Amino acid sequence: MSPIASDVAAQSFNRRALFTFNALPRVEQKQVLDTLASFLTKPQQWLASNACKFDRDQPTYLVGVNDTLRAIVEVRESRPPLVLDLVRHDTLATFGAFQDAQ
């Protein structure tokens, strides 16, 4: 098992996020895993500095991975974060512009 594969096994990804993760270049895969690992060591600092609330009613956050990649992560007590999706910042901006036009 490769180092990245073993790191992925230690994290929680839903099926959609895992599919997207596997399509990323190795450099971005490592950035995603490093971002998630930082949560496990300092969760409150991680939420305060690296995440913004994505859904008002759910414990879901939008987390910056790098300049162009974002992770949508569900954070629950006493569980590792669950990656729900990985999206490009441009995609979010496009959907935001579409929502504003409605």
Backbone as JSON, one array per atom type, in Angstrom:
{
  "sequence": "MSPIASDVAAQSFNRRALFTFNALPRVEQKQVLDTLASFLTKPQQWLASNACKFDRDQPTYLVGVNDTLRAIVEVRESRPPLVLDLVRHDTLATFGAFQDAQ",
  "N": [[0.86, -1.18, 0.0], [0.61, 2.2, -0.86], [2.12, 5.2, 0.58], [0.3, 7.36, 0.46], [-2.13, 6.04, 0.03], [-2.38, 4.63, 2.46], [-2.64, 6.78, 4.21], [-5.06, 7.84, 3.33], [-6.76, 5.8, 4.05], [-6.81, 6.18, 6.75], [-8.32, 8.41, 7.07], [-11.64, 9.85, 6.75], [-13.68, 9.6, 4.05], [-16.45, 10.26, 2.0], [-18.09, 8.42, -0.64], [-18.24, 9.97, -3.02], [-16.38, 12.05, -2.54], [-14.05, 10.53, -2.24], [-13.75, 9.46, -4.81], [-13.26, 11.83, -6.25], [-10.94, 12.66, -4.91], [-9.13, 10.62, -5.64], [-8.79, 11.26, -8.3], [-7.25, 13.51, -8.25], [-4.05, 15.17, -8.7], [-1.03, 13.8, -7.27], [0.32, 15.67, -5.64], [-1.72, 17.43, -4.82], [-3.35, 15.58, -3.53], [-1.76, 14.98, -1.32], [-1.8, 17.51, -0.1], [-4.49, 17.69, 0.65], [-4.64, 15.6, 2.54], [-2.76, 16.5, 4.41], [-4.04, 18.81, 5.3], [-6.32, 17.73, 6.53], [-5.08, 16.2, 8.52], [-4.06, 18.16, 10.16], [-6.34, 18.99, 11.45], [-6.86, 16.9, 13.21], [-4.94, 17.18, 15.18], [-5.25, 19.76, 16.27], [-8.15, 20.69, 16.64], [-9.93, 22.93, 17.28], [-8.44, 25.24, 16.7], [-8.02, 24.75, 14.01], [-10.61, 24.88, 12.91], [-11.16, 27.56, 13.43], [-9.19, 28.97, 11.99], [-8.96, 27.89, 9.43], [-11.33, 27.21, 8.25], [-14.71, 27.79, 7.16], [-18.1, 28.14, 8.1], [-20.29, 26.1, 6.35], [-22.88, 25.16, 6.14], [-25.59, 26.31, 7.81], [-27.26, 24.82, 9.51], [-26.06, 22.37, 9.88], [-23.12, 20.57, 10.98], [-21.08, 21.41, 9.09], [-18.34, 22.37, 7.09], [-16.51, 24.6, 4.97], [-13.4, 24.17, 3.72], [-10.25, 25.48, 3.09], [-7.88, 24.07, 0.98], [-5.8, 24.54, -0.8], [-4.8, 27.23, -3.0], [-6.73, 26.88, -4.98], [-8.37, 24.69, -4.4], [-11.01, 23.31, -2.47], [-12.35, 21.73, 0.42], [-15.31, 20.15, 1.46], [-16.37, 19.55, 4.57], [-17.59, 17.48, 7.12], [-17.91, 17.87, 10.54], [-17.95, 16.18, 13.49], [-18.52, 15.51, 16.96], [-16.05, 13.65, 18.65], [-15.28, 12.08, 16.42], [-13.38, 11.41, 13.45], [-12.91, 14.0, 10.95], [-15.3, 14.04, 8.27], [-14.94, 13.92, 4.91], [-16.96, 15.33, 2.59], [-17.04, 16.31, 0.01], [-14.87, 17.44, -2.62], [-13.97, 20.38, -4.12], [-13.38, 22.79, -6.72], [-12.39, 26.17, -6.29], [-13.22, 27.96, -8.28], [-15.49, 26.68, -9.28], [-17.25, 26.86, -7.12], [-17.51, 29.65, -7.05], [-18.75, 30.11, -9.51], [-21.24, 28.8, -9.13], [-22.15, 30.33, -7.01], [-22.43, 32.84, -8.24], [-24.44, 32.18, -10.01], [-26.53, 31.6, -8.23], [-26.87, 34.14, -7.09], [-27.92, 35.49, -9.27], [-30.43, 34.51, -9.53]],
  "CA": [[0.0, 0.0, 0.0], [1.41, 3.42, -0.94], [1.92, 6.08, 1.75], [-0.93, 8.14, 0.32], [-3.26, 5.13, 0.23], [-2.54, 4.34, 3.88], [-3.16, 8.0, 4.83], [-6.48, 7.94, 2.97], [-7.47, 4.8, 4.85], [-6.93, 6.71, 8.1], [-9.27, 9.52, 7.04], [-12.99, 9.48, 6.34], [-14.16, 10.2, 2.81], [-17.6, 9.57, 1.44], [-17.76, 7.85, -1.94], [-18.03, 11.04, -4.0], [-15.11, 12.71, -2.22], [-12.96, 9.6, -2.51], [-13.61, 9.42, -6.26], [-12.6, 13.08, -6.64], [-9.59, 12.61, -4.34], [-8.31, 9.73, -6.46], [-8.53, 11.91, -9.59], [-6.34, 14.64, -8.05], [-2.61, 14.88, -8.76], [-0.49, 13.38, -5.96], [0.65, 16.85, -4.83], [-2.96, 17.89, -4.19], [-3.78, 14.55, -2.58], [-0.99, 15.2, -0.09], [-2.29, 18.73, 0.53], [-5.77, 17.36, 1.29], [-4.35, 14.79, 3.72], [-2.09, 17.37, 5.4], [-5.07, 19.69, 5.85], [-7.13, 16.93, 7.45], [-4.24, 15.79, 9.65], [-3.95, 19.3, 11.08], [-7.55, 19.0, 12.26], [-6.79, 15.87, 14.25], [-4.07, 17.61, 16.27], [-5.74, 21.01, 16.88], [-9.44, 20.91, 15.98], [-10.53, 24.26, 17.44], [-7.63, 26.19, 15.92], [-8.25, 24.42, 12.61], [-11.9, 25.44, 12.51], [-11.11, 29.02, 13.51], [-8.29, 29.6, 11.03], [-8.9, 27.26, 8.12], [-12.64, 26.76, 7.8], [-15.87, 28.65, 7.38], [-19.34, 27.35, 8.19], [-20.87, 25.89, 5.03], [-24.32, 24.96, 6.3], [-25.99, 26.85, 9.11], [-27.95, 23.83, 10.34], [-25.27, 21.15, 9.98], [-21.71, 20.82, 11.34], [-20.38, 21.27, 7.81], [-17.44, 23.49, 6.89], [-15.74, 24.73, 3.73], [-12.01, 24.24, 4.17], [-9.27, 25.73, 2.04], [-6.78, 23.12, 0.89], [-4.77, 25.35, -1.45], [-5.41, 28.42, -3.62], [-7.84, 26.55, -5.89], [-9.13, 23.51, -3.99], [-11.72, 23.39, -1.2], [-12.99, 20.49, 0.9], [-16.51, 20.29, 2.27], [-16.07, 18.59, 5.63], [-18.52, 17.38, 8.25], [-17.17, 17.7, 11.79], [-18.8, 15.72, 14.58], [-17.82, 15.19, 18.2], [-15.35, 12.37, 18.83], [-15.1, 11.34, 15.16], [-12.53, 12.16, 12.52], [-13.73, 14.74, 9.99], [-15.76, 13.3, 7.11], [-14.89, 14.73, 3.69], [-18.16, 15.1, 1.79], [-16.75, 16.63, -1.39], [-13.72, 18.28, -2.95], [-14.42, 21.24, -5.23], [-12.52, 23.91, -7.1], [-12.89, 27.48, -5.9], [-13.92, 28.53, -9.43], [-16.81, 26.05, -9.35], [-18.07, 27.49, -6.09], [-17.78, 31.03, -7.48], [-19.74, 30.03, -10.59], [-22.55, 28.5, -8.55], [-22.54, 31.5, -6.22], [-22.9, 33.86, -9.18], [-25.73, 31.7, -10.53], [-27.5, 31.78, -7.14], [-27.13, 35.58, -6.97], [-28.7, 35.94, -10.43], [-31.8, 33.97, -9.41]],
  "C": [[0.9, 1.24, 0.0], [1.18, 4.28, 0.3], [0.64, 6.89, 1.66], [-2.14, 7.25, 0.56], [-3.47, 4.82, 1.71], [-3.06, 5.57, 4.63], [-4.64, 8.17, 4.55], [-7.29, 6.97, 3.82], [-7.69, 5.32, 6.27], [-7.94, 7.85, 8.19], [-10.64, 9.0, 6.6], [-13.39, 10.29, 5.12], [-15.44, 9.5, 2.42], [-17.24, 9.16, 0.0], [-17.44, 8.92, -2.98], [-16.68, 11.73, -3.78], [-13.92, 11.81, -2.52], [-12.7, 9.5, -4.01], [-12.86, 10.66, -6.75], [-11.16, 13.1, -6.15], [-8.67, 11.77, -5.23], [-7.97, 10.31, -7.82], [-7.55, 13.08, -9.47], [-4.89, 14.21, -8.29], [-2.09, 14.57, -7.36], [-0.16, 14.57, -5.06], [-0.6, 17.36, -4.11], [-3.52, 16.85, -3.23], [-3.06, 14.74, -1.25], [-1.47, 16.45, 0.63], [-3.61, 18.48, 1.26], [-5.49, 16.6, 2.6], [-3.66, 15.61, 4.81], [-3.1, 18.29, 6.08], [-5.93, 18.94, 6.86], [-6.34, 16.52, 8.69], [-4.11, 16.93, 10.65], [-5.19, 19.42, 11.96], [-7.43, 18.05, 13.45], [-5.92, 16.31, 15.43], [-4.6, 18.84, 16.99], [-7.09, 21.39, 16.28], [-10.0, 22.33, 16.1], [-9.76, 25.32, 16.66], [-7.88, 25.99, 14.43], [-9.55, 25.04, 12.13], [-11.85, 26.96, 12.47], [-10.27, 29.63, 12.39], [-8.42, 29.08, 9.61], [-10.26, 26.9, 7.54], [-13.68, 27.84, 8.0], [-17.12, 27.77, 7.32], [-19.99, 27.29, 6.82], [-22.39, 25.78, 5.09], [-24.69, 25.37, 7.72], [-26.53, 25.79, 10.05], [-27.16, 22.54, 10.56], [-23.84, 21.49, 10.37], [-20.81, 20.62, 10.12], [-19.6, 22.54, 7.52], [-16.81, 23.43, 5.5], [-14.31, 25.02, 4.15], [-11.09, 24.47, 2.98], [-8.14, 24.72, 2.11], [-5.56, 23.81, 0.28], [-5.47, 26.53, -2.12], [-6.64, 28.1, -4.47], [-8.76, 25.44, -5.42], [-9.74, 23.71, -2.61], [-12.29, 22.01, -0.86], [-14.24, 20.88, 1.67], [-16.45, 19.16, 3.29], [-17.14, 18.66, 6.71], [-17.7, 17.08, 9.5], [-18.15, 17.34, 12.9], [-17.94, 15.38, 15.79], [-17.25, 13.77, 18.17], [-15.3, 11.48, 17.59], [-14.12, 12.12, 14.3], [-13.42, 12.93, 11.54], [-14.09, 13.85, 8.81], [-15.74, 14.24, 5.91], [-16.09, 14.34, 2.83], [-17.91, 15.35, 0.32], [-15.48, 17.45, -1.46], [-14.11, 19.07, -4.19], [-13.38, 22.33, -5.5], [-13.19, 25.21, -6.7], [-13.69, 28.11, -7.04], [-15.33, 27.96, -9.57], [-17.75, 26.67, -8.32], [-18.45, 28.91, -6.48], [-18.83, 31.05, -8.59], [-21.13, 29.76, -10.05], [-23.05, 29.65, -7.7], [-23.07, 32.61, -7.1], [-24.26, 33.46, -9.74], [-26.83, 31.92, -9.48], [-27.87, 33.26, -7.01], [-28.0, 36.1, -8.1], [-30.16, 35.49, -10.35], [-32.74, 34.94, -8.74]]
}
